[in-house]
Amino acid sequence: MTTPGPVPGELATSGARLIIAERFGAETPTFQGEGPSCGHPALFIRLSRCNLTCARCDTKYTWDWSQFDPRKESTKQSVADLVAWAASSPVELVVITGGEPLIQQRRLVSLVQGLRAAGKRIEFETNGTIVPDPELLTDGVRFNVSPKLRSFGVDESQSIEPAALRAFASSGQAAFKFVASSVTDLDRIAELVDLHELAPVWVMPEGTTAEGIAAATRLLADAVAARHWHFSTRLHVLAFANARGR
Ligand code: SF4
């Protein structure tokens, strides 16, 4: 049995610090691997903790304490230190990901303000279950919202939150990026897109190997194109074999 999410009490006591799994892209440069900015040079700040427990999650070290030790897999880092780290790099795009970063969104407001003052633009990778704080919906901030389907090993009664999806859809700052492994997944995505009026839609083939990505890409391409949706790859898997920290 998995043990997800925050360790009780930890978020209330950490002041202006964030619970971080890893940050990368400054010392060893890399790219945004997915979605609308795929291929753009990017820095990554990966927040620890998630509010879902997807069976096919590839970052379980952010939340699955039956397999990982939170004391080894996460540290508390100050907003000031994170901003200074990002500002030391010429790379403009900072991807704030997880886990689910919006669990810590009250303290992300000051991180976003600091990164914007340092001339960065920001993309959040979120599972779309938490209504975004209006103070995060500022210029230079985009959200890649990735609602998780049942086929990804999660109960959709937990992973599909209509109020949060509405908030993202009406923000004008979100793209909806769905992971798919079958044409059946595309039918479910179409239902959700129609029901919650989600746009623009991006589909990304599931896979953690180049072979898996290639096979899913070929399987899905015609059906994605027929719906006039956008199609993404997972560049970090193709380029760096899904190595952690790339
Ligand atoms: S929402 Fe994302 S980080 Fe959280 S369990 Fe699912 S795949 Fe993993």
Residues whose N, C-alpha, C, O or C-beta is under 5 A from the ligand:
A	BS01	SF4	C50 L52 T53 C54 C57 G98 G99 E100 N127
